[in-house]
């Protein structure tokens, strides 16, 4: 009986599983190399991916918290759609609609990836209950302003943050390799590739599905991914 009581005590005292499995920052490049058509493709493609049935269900099952950040040069990062709890399908639809209609904040500035990562990392303070912290950064060029991304990796790792990336290689040859070496960090981190902006929606769907459902094997190191669209 005493053993049973002790066993029940251990069960009752065990910490409850987090209500939120993942906090996800969607950090979208709006630097000068991205024209208005390409910006539209990113916003619409991201909204479309979020509404995919499998992804929407995964977000709700994870009770995810999701945020949208637009970023470009130094000191130019902004939360444009704040943390939204994916409590049900209506919440996912509402967030996707906000993304699709999100107006562009900047147009003609440089590419400060390190600062985008630092800014995104700060946002997790508002969602401390989430089990995982993931920055999902997409971009079409290497960092050319501000702190080098690798210089801030140690701080992000210490905060338990994983950084994944989507490399859009339309104007930057083999950007995937650069993102792999300089941007991604954390257990199971990976780079997805889109050869052109037109490939962005499909690549975004693949990346979101992988992030939300933990498709990356536990304990795996960073991984370099090339999609079928990335190379003929």
QUISULHU-V780979 format. One record per residue. N is the residue number from 1. RES is the residue in one small letter. OMEGA is omega as a letter, one per 40 degrees, with the letter a starting at -180 (999 if undefined). Layout:
n & res & omega
N & RES & OMEGA
N & RES & OMEGA
//
This chain:
n & res & omega
1 & x & i
2 & x & i
3 & x & i
4 & x & i
5 & x & i
6 & x & i
7 & x & i
8 & x & i
9 & x & i
10 & x & i
11 & x & a
12 & x & a
13 & x & a
14 & x & a
15 & x & i
16 & x & i
17 & x & a
18 & x & i
19 & x & a
20 & x & a
21 & x & a
22 & x & i
23 & x & a
24 & x & i
25 & x & i
26 & x & a
27 & x & a
28 & x & a
29 & x & i
30 & x & a
31 & x & a
32 & x & a
33 & x & a
34 & x & a
35 & x & a
36 & x & i
37 & x & a
38 & x & i
39 & x & i
40 & x & i
41 & x & a
42 & x & a
43 & x & a
44 & x & i
45 & x & i
46 & x & i
47 & x & i
48 & x & i
49 & x & i
50 & x & a
51 & x & i
52 & x & a
53 & x & a
54 & x & a
55 & x & i
56 & x & i
57 & x & i
58 & x & i
59 & x & a
60 & x & i
61 & x & a
62 & x & a
63 & x & a
64 & x & i
65 & x & a
66 & x & a
67 & x & i
68 & x & i
69 & x & i
70 & x & a
71 & x & i
72 & x & a
73 & x & a
74 & x & i
75 & x & i
76 & x & i
77 & x & a
78 & x & i
79 & x & a
80 & x & i
81 & x & a
82 & x & a
83 & x & i
84 & x & i
85 & x & i
86 & x & a
87 & x & a
88 & x & a
89 & x & i
90 & x & i
91 & x & i
92 & x & i
93 & x & i
94 & x & i
95 & x & i
96 & x & i
97 & x & i
98 & x & i
99 & x & a
100 & x & a
101 & x & a
102 & x & i
103 & x & i
104 & x & a
105 & x & a
106 & x & a
107 & x & a
108 & x & a
109 & x & a
110 & x & a
111 & x & a
112 & x & a
113 & x & i
114 & x & i
115 & x & i
116 & x & i
117 & x & i
118 & x & a
119 & x & a
120 & x & a
121 & x & a
122 & x & a
123 & x & a
124 & x & i
125 & x & a
126 & x & a
127 & x & a
128 & x & a
129 & x & a
130 & x & a
131 & x & a
132 & x & i
133 & x & a
134 & x & i
135 & x & a
136 & x & a
137 & x & i
138 & x & a
139 & x & a
140 & x & i
141 & x & i
142 & x & i
143 & x & a
144 & x & i
145 & x & i
146 & x & a
147 & x & i
148 & x & a
149 & x & a
150 & x & a
151 & x & a
152 & x & a
153 & x & a
154 & x & i
155 & x & a
156 & x & i
157 & x & a
158 & x & i
159 & x & i
160 & x & a
161 & x & i
162 & x & i
163 & x & i
164 & x & a
165 & x & i
166 & x & a
167 & x & i
168 & x & a
169 & x & a
170 & x & a
171 & x & a
172 & x & a
173 & x & i
174 & x & i
175 & x & i
176 & x & a
177 & x & a
178 & x & i
179 & x & i
180 & x & a
181 & x & a
182 & x & a
183 & x & a
184 & x & i
185 & x & i
186 & x & a
187 & x & i
188 & x & a
189 & x & a
190 & x & i
191 & x & i
192 & x & a
193 & x & i
194 & x & a
195 & x & a
196 & x & i
197 & x & i
198 & x & i
199 & x & a
200 & x & a
201 & x & a
202 & x & i
203 & x & i
204 & x & i
205 & x & a
206 & x & a
207 & x & i
208 & x & a
209 & x & a
210 & x & a
211 & x & a
212 & x & a
213 & x & i
214 & x & a
215 & x & i
216 & x & a
217 & x & i
218 & x & i
219 & x & a
220 & x & i
221 & x & i
222 & x & a
223 & x & i
224 & x & a
225 & x & i
226 & x & i
227 & x & i
228 & x & a
229 & x & a
230 & x & a
231 & x & i
232 & x & 999
//
